[in-house]
Amino acid sequence: MPEHDALWLDILLDFRRKPVGIRFLLTEADYASSKAPELTGGMPYCTAVKWAGEGRSCKMDAAHGACSAASRALGMAEIGEEVHSGSRHAKLGVYENLGVSRSIAKDMVYCAHKCYGVEIMPLEAYDEANKPDVVVIVTTPHNAMRLIQGYAYHRGQLKEIKMSGMCAVCQECTSYPFEKNMPNISMLCSGTRCVAQWAKDELGVGIPYHQLGLVISGLKKTVNPMEANEDKQRIAQRLAAAGQSDALEIVFSHNYFTGAYGTPEQLARRKK
């Protein structure tokens, strides 16, 4: 359940921002039935994601989306020939030539559906009857590492990470994870860093919601071998505050890396 997932993410990771749930509202009826407040003015999708990370929910249709790239990625707008051909970004000078720009355009993964709008809320605002399709987490590299470790515990390496530093929150963190049915990591892009004002030490992770439980399970299983004592102490405190101390045993001064580094001679001396 989303509220339960949000609680465990907060216990296991050290967030500045709340995890955000994205739900595709495929029809006008879906859009009308969403209880999230409708935007009254234009806003880029990634800025709305930042708002949700601060606890503010909204729903957005194409008329209120202030970023055409996001509207295309989410399935709310048609993809024109200038985008398909790569000529748009070639003209902007972000790639060396039309050939490179075309290769980027061919590799973009947009939502294949036609979508009336999107609901953008903190993960904790969803419930069992109203689940998101994708979870977007903008966070620190350490938290991103832990999320990938949680996934890898059950599924192995994340083998198809896709990023170009372009269309980051909408495509790399939303449409690509949704269409490919796998998590993805993004360094964000210059556009979203400008309009949403992310910190320079933040990056993005997108996870299909139905895989989030598996990631959280992997996070729990890897606390002891992966985390240092300082982070284990924080996790233990949050477990206690949430009344979940019995749900996870924390073993201090034990992980896979303590004492693992040194020359062969140094390692041999430690064993004596």
C-alpha positions in Angstrom: 0.0 0.0 0.0 1.4 3.4 -0.9 1.3 4.9 2.6 3.1 1.9 4.0 5.7 2.1 1.2 6.2 5.8 1.9 6.7 5.1 5.6 9.4 2.5 4.9 11.2 4.6 2.5 11.3 7.4 5.1 12.7 4.9 7.7 15.3 3.4 5.5 16.6 6.5 3.6 17.4 10.1 4.5 15.2 12.3 2.4 15.1 16.0 1.9 12.0 15.6 -0.3 9.1 13.2 -0.3 8.9 10.4 -2.9 6.4 11.4 -5.6 3.7 9.2 -7.2 2.7 9.8 -10.8 -0.7 8.4 -12.0 -1.6 8.6 -15.7 -5.2 9.9 -16.2 -5.9 8.4 -19.6 -9.4 9.8 -20.2 -11.2 13.0 -19.5 -13.3 11.1 -17.0 -10.2 9.9 -15.2 -9.0 13.4 -15.0 -12.3 14.7 -13.7 -12.5 12.0 -11.0 -9.0 12.7 -9.6 -9.3 14.6 -6.3 -5.9 16.3 -6.8 -6.3 20.1 -7.3 -6.1 21.2 -10.9 -3.4 23.7 -11.8 -4.9 27.1 -12.5 -1.8 28.4 -14.4 0.9 26.8 -16.5 3.7 24.9 -14.8 6.5 22.6 -16.1 5.9 18.9 -15.2 9.2 18.7 -13.3 8.3 21.8 -11.2 5.0 20.1 -10.3 7.1 17.0 -9.2 9.2 19.2 -7.0 6.0 20.7 -5.5 4.8 17.2 -4.7 8.1 16.4 -3.1 7.3 19.4 -0.8 3.8 18.0 0.0 1.7 19.8 -2.6 -0.5 17.7 -4.9 -1.9 18.7 -8.3 -3.2 17.3 -11.6 -2.1 18.6 -15.0 -3.4 18.4 -18.5 -1.7 19.5 -21.7 -3.3 22.9 -21.5 -1.6 23.6 -18.2 1.7 21.9 -19.0 4.3 24.5 -19.5 6.9 22.2 -21.1 6.1 20.7 -24.5 8.9 18.0 -24.1 7.1 16.7 -20.9 3.7 16.7 -22.7 5.2 14.6 -25.4 7.0 12.2 -23.0 3.9 11.6 -20.9 1.6 11.0 -23.9 -0.3 14.3 -23.7 0.9 15.8 -27.0 1.8 14.5 -30.4 5.5 14.1 -31.4 6.2 16.3 -34.4 8.6 15.7 -37.2 11.1 18.3 -35.9 11.4 16.1 -32.8 11.5 12.8 -34.6 14.1 14.0 -37.1 16.4 15.4 -34.4 16.5 18.8 -36.1 15.0 20.7 -33.1 17.9 19.9 -30.8 20.5 20.1 -33.6 19.4 23.7 -34.2 19.7 24.4 -30.5 23.3 23.3 -30.5 23.1 20.7 -27.8 24.5 17.9 -30.0 27.4 18.1 -32.4 25.4 17.5 -35.6 22.1 16.2 -36.9 23.3 12.6 -36.9 24.0 12.7 -33.2 20.7 14.5 -32.5 18.8 12.0 -34.6 20.3 9.1 -32.7 19.2 10.7 -29.4 15.7 11.3 -30.8 15.4 7.6 -31.9 16.4 6.4 -28.5 13.9 8.6 -26.6 11.2 6.4 -25.0 7.9 8.2 -24.8 4.6 6.9 -23.3 2.9 5.0 -26.0 -0.6 5.8 -24.7 -2.7 8.9 -25.4 -3.1 10.5 -22.0 -5.5 13.3 -21.0 -3.5 14.3 -17.9 -1.3 13.3 -15.0 -1.8 13.2 -11.2 1.3 14.3 -9.3 1.1 13.7 -5.5 3.4 12.7 -2.6 3.5 8.9 -2.5 2.0 9.0 1.0 -1.2 10.7 -0.4 -2.1 7.6 -2.5 -4.0 4.6 -1.0 -4.8 1.0 -1.9 -7.7 2.1 -4.2 -5.7 4.8 -5.9 -2.1 3.7 -6.7 0.4 5.6 -8.8 2.0 4.2 -11.9 5.5 5.5 -11.4 7.4 6.8 -8.3 9.9 9.6 -8.9 12.5 10.3 -6.2 14.8 13.2 -6.5 17.5 12.7 -3.9 21.2 12.4 -3.1 23.6 9.9 -4.7 23.8 7.9 -1.5 20.0 7.3 -1.5 20.1 6.5 -5.2 22.8 4.0 -4.6 20.7 2.3 -1.9 17.6 2.2 -4.1 19.6 0.4 -6.8 21.2 -1.9 -4.2 17.7 -2.8 -3.0 16.6 -3.6 -6.6 19.8 -5.6 -7.3 19.3 -7.7 -4.2 16.3 -9.4 -5.9 16.8 -8.8 -9.6 20.6 -8.4 -10.2 22.2 -5.6 -12.0 20.2 -2.8 -13.5 21.4 -3.4 -17.1 19.6 -0.8 -19.2 20.1 2.5 -17.5 19.4 5.3 -20.0 20.4 8.9 -19.7 21.5 11.8 -21.8 21.0 14.7 -19.4 17.9 15.7 -21.4 14.2 15.4 -20.6 15.2 14.1 -17.2 12.2 14.1 -15.0 9.6 13.5 -17.7 11.4 11.0 -19.8 14.3 9.5 -17.9 12.4 9.3 -14.6 8.8 8.7 -15.8 8.1 7.6 -19.3 11.2 5.3 -19.7 10.6 3.4 -16.4 6.9 3.1 -17.2 7.4 1.9 -20.8 10.4 -0.4 -20.1 9.0 -1.7 -16.8 12.3 -1.1 -14.9 13.9 1.5 -12.7 16.1 4.2 -14.2 18.5 6.8 -12.9 18.9 10.3 -14.2 21.5 13.0 -13.6 18.7 15.5 -14.3 19.0 18.1 -17.1 19.8 21.7 -17.4 16.2 22.6 -18.1 14.8 21.0 -14.9 17.7 22.3 -12.8 16.8 25.8 -14.1 13.0 25.8 -13.7 12.7 23.5 -10.7 15.8 24.7 -8.9 17.1 21.3 -7.8 20.3 21.3 -5.7 23.5 20.4 -7.5 24.0 17.3 -5.4 20.6 15.8 -6.3 19.7 13.3 -9.0 16.6 11.4 -10.0 15.4 7.9 -9.8 12.2 6.6 -11.5 10.7 3.3 -10.4 7.5 1.5 -11.7 5.2 1.6 -8.7 4.5 -2.2 -8.8 8.3 -2.8 -8.3 8.6 -0.5 -5.3 7.7 -3.2 -2.8 10.5 -5.3 -4.2 13.0 -2.4 -3.9 11.9 -1.8 -0.3 12.3 -5.5 0.5 15.8 -5.3 -0.9 16.6 -2.2 1.1 15.6 -4.0 4.3 17.7 -7.0 3.5 20.8 -5.0 2.8 20.8 -2.5 5.7 23.3 -4.6 7.7 25.7 -5.5 5.0 25.6 -2.2 3.2 25.1 0.6 5.7 27.7 2.2 8.1 27.0 2.6 11.8 26.0 6.3 11.5 23.2 5.4 9.0 22.2 2.3 11.0 21.7 4.5 14.0 19.5 6.9 12.1 17.5 3.9 10.8 17.2 2.4 14.3 15.8 5.7 15.6 13.3 6.0 12.8 12.2 2.4 13.4 11.6 3.2 17.0 9.7 6.4 16.2 7.4 4.5 13.8 6.8 1.7 16.2 8.6 -0.8 13.8 11.7 -1.8 15.9 10.6 -5.4 15.9 10.3 -5.4 12.1 14.0 -5.1 11.3 17.0 -6.2 13.3 19.9 -3.7 13.1 23.4 -5.2 13.6 26.0 -2.6 14.4 29.7 -2.8 13.5 29.0 -5.3 10.8 29.0 -4.8 7.0 30.7 -6.2 4.0 33.3 -3.5 3.6 34.7 -2.9 7.2 38.2 -4.5 7.2 38.0 -5.6 3.6 40.5 -3.1 2.2 44.3 -3.4 2.4 47.3 -5.0 0.8 47.6 -8.8 1.0 50.2 -8.3 3.8 47.9 -6.0 5.8 45.0 -8.3 5.5 47.1 -11.2 6.6 48.3 -9.3 9.7 44.7 -8.6 10.7 43.8 -12.3 10.7 46.5 -13.1 13.2 
